[in-house]
Structures are given as structure tokens and as C-alpha cells.
Amino acid sequence: MSLDQFKLISDWHHFAILHLFELNDFQPNPAWISKRLGLSEAITSDSLKLLESMDLIDRSATPWKTKQKFMATPNVRSSAIRHNHHQVLRLAGRALEEQALEERDFSTIYMAVKKDSVQEAKIWLKEFRRNFCQKLDRDSEKNALYCLSIQFFELTKVQRNKRKS
């Protein structure tokens, strides 16, 4: 993974900025982007430079355009991906405290499962996320940026080798 790819995957705001381009009220202005996402203008400017250098956006166009918006991270162990997930979990915690119930949806389900079914469950979750995104992406009246984060993990303690990063 290149340093730019690591940076892109590591921080949540790069993908958020990329998807802001889809909003009806999008303004090609770092100050507007910073305000919408609660970021400093320095972070926003650095992110725009990174997205442009990776050929994901075109700021020479009027209005600015995305060149590629869907990117899946590889299903491999990576400190960049873990860092991104930690950031998203912190953002979810803030949303839980600050957003009205009508503006968010958090749910939890506990279940006993057969360990051999976990890989199949991961495939179903991947298919769900893609279908979910495709259905919402059809709407032409986009006025908000949301984050879907689904957690599915084992709660029982099992002796295992330590994770290798």
C-alpha cells in the first residue's frame, strides 16, 4: 500500500469529502466543506489535495467533480483500516449523544451462532451494504451525508493467538 493509499484509508474525512460532492447544495469551497463536516480548513485542504493527487476528484471542472466514488477496502489486516474504524466508532458515539432519534438509527442484536457460519454472515453483510448503498444512491435529491456502520463481532472470550498487523 502506498503512503497516499494509507492516508486515504486511514482517515474517515477523505471519503466523507468525496461523497459531499453528491449533495444538491454542495459548494466547491474548502470553508463550506470544513463547516459541513466539522473539520479545520487545513485538514480539508490537505484532504482535497490528496483526493486530487489520487485522481479521485477534479477541481479544475466547474463545478468540481468526482472521478470515482465507490472504493472498497481490501479484506486484509491493516493499521490504516483499523484506524479508520476507530474514528468511525468515535463519530458514532458522538452522534449517539448529539443527534435526535429521528436522525439516526442504532441497533444491537445478540445471537448465538455456529462459528462455521461467520464467513457466510460476512458475505451477507457485504451484499446488504452494497444493496443498501445502491438503493439510496438512486435518489437525485441528496441533501445530507450519512455513515452506515455495522458491527458484527464475537463477544465470547476464546483463547487465540494475538492478532498480527
C-alpha positions in Angstrom: 0.0 0.0 0.0 1.4 3.4 -1.0 1.6 6.2 1.6 -1.2 8.1 -0.2 -3.4 5.0 -0.2 -2.7 4.5 3.5 -3.6 8.2 4.2 -6.8 7.8 2.2 -8.0 4.7 4.0 -6.8 5.8 7.4 -8.9 8.9 7.9 -12.7 9.0 7.6 -12.9 12.5 6.3 -11.4 11.7 2.9 -14.3 9.5 1.9 -16.8 11.9 3.5 -15.5 14.8 1.4 -15.6 12.7 -1.7 -19.3 12.0 -1.1 -20.2 15.6 -0.2 -19.8 16.3 -3.9 -23.1 14.4 -4.4 -25.2 16.8 -2.2 -27.5 19.2 -4.0 -26.2 22.1 -2.1 -22.5 21.2 -2.5 -20.3 24.2 -2.7 -16.8 23.8 -4.1 -15.2 25.7 -1.3 -12.9 24.4 1.4 -14.6 26.6 4.1 -18.0 25.2 3.2 -16.7 21.6 3.3 -15.0 22.3 6.6 -18.1 23.7 8.2 -20.3 20.8 6.9 -18.0 18.1 8.4 -16.7 20.0 11.4 -13.1 19.9 10.1 -10.4 22.5 10.2 -9.7 24.2 6.8 -6.2 22.9 6.9 -7.4 19.3 7.2 -9.9 19.9 4.4 -7.3 21.5 2.1 -4.9 18.6 2.7 -7.6 16.1 2.0 -8.7 17.8 -1.2 -5.0 17.8 -2.4 -4.8 14.1 -1.6 -8.1 13.3 -3.4 -6.9 15.3 -6.4 -3.4 13.7 -6.4 -5.0 10.2 -6.4 -7.2 11.3 -9.4 -10.4 10.8 -7.4 -11.7 14.4 -7.9 -11.3 17.1 -10.5 -11.2 20.7 -9.0 -10.5 22.2 -12.4 -14.0 21.4 -13.5 -16.9 23.8 -12.7 -18.5 22.5 -10.6 -15.9 20.2 -9.0 -16.5 16.6 -10.0 -15.7 13.2 -8.5 -14.0 10.8 -10.8 -14.6 7.7 -8.7 -16.7 7.5 -5.6 -17.0 3.8 -4.8 -14.0 2.2 -3.3 -13.9 -1.0 -1.3 -11.0 -1.5 1.1 -9.3 -4.9 0.9 -10.3 -7.5 3.3 -6.8 -7.7 4.9 -5.3 -6.7 8.2 -4.2 -3.1 8.1 -3.5 -0.5 10.7 -5.0 2.1 8.3 -8.3 0.3 8.1 -8.3 -0.2 11.9 -7.6 3.5 12.5 -10.5 4.4 10.2 -12.9 2.1 12.0 -11.8 3.5 15.4 -12.5 7.0 14.1 -16.0 6.0 12.8 -16.8 4.4 16.1 -15.9 7.6 17.9 -18.1 9.6 15.4 -20.9 7.1 16.1 -20.5 7.7 19.9 -20.8 11.5 19.3 -23.9 11.0 17.1 -25.5 8.8 19.7 -25.2 11.7 22.2 -25.8 14.7 19.9 -28.3 13.6 17.2 -32.1 13.3 17.6 -33.5 9.8 17.5 -35.3 10.7 14.2 -31.9 11.5 12.6 -30.1 8.3 13.5 -30.6 4.6 13.9 -28.6 2.4 16.2 -29.5 -1.1 17.0 -27.9 -4.1 18.6 -28.8 -7.8 18.4 -27.2 -10.6 20.3 -27.2 -14.1 19.0 -25.7 -17.5 19.5 -24.1 -18.7 16.2 -22.2 -21.6 14.8 -18.6 -20.4 14.3 -18.5 -22.0 10.9 -21.3 -19.6 9.8 -19.3 -16.4 10.4 -17.7 -16.3 6.9 -21.2 -16.7 5.3 -22.6 -14.0 7.6 -19.8 -11.6 6.4 -20.8 -12.3 2.8 -24.4 -11.5 3.6 -23.4 -8.2 5.3 -21.3 -7.2 2.4 -24.2 -7.9 0.0 -26.5 -5.9 2.3 -24.2 -2.9 2.4 -23.9 -2.8 -1.4 -27.6 -3.2 -1.9 -28.4 -0.6 0.7 -26.0 1.9 -0.9 -27.3 1.2 -4.4 -30.9 1.8 -3.4 -30.2 5.1 -1.6 -27.8 6.2 -4.4 -30.7 6.3 -6.9 -32.3 9.3 -5.3 -31.3 12.5 -7.1 -32.3 14.8 -4.2 -29.3 14.3 -1.8 -29.1 16.9 1.0 -27.2 15.1 3.8 -24.2 12.8 4.3 -24.8 9.7 6.5 -22.5 6.9 7.6 -23.6 3.3 7.8 -21.5 1.3 10.3 -22.4 -2.2 11.1 -20.6 -4.2 13.8 -20.7 -7.9 14.0 -18.2 -9.5 16.3 -17.7 -12.3 18.8 -18.4 -11.4 22.4 -17.3 -14.7 23.9 -13.7 -14.9 25.1 -11.7 -17.6 23.3 -8.0 -18.4 23.6 -6.4 -17.4 20.3 -3.0 -16.3 19.0 -2.6 -12.5 19.2 -3.6 -10.6 16.0 -0.8 -9.9 13.6 -0.8 -6.5 12.0 
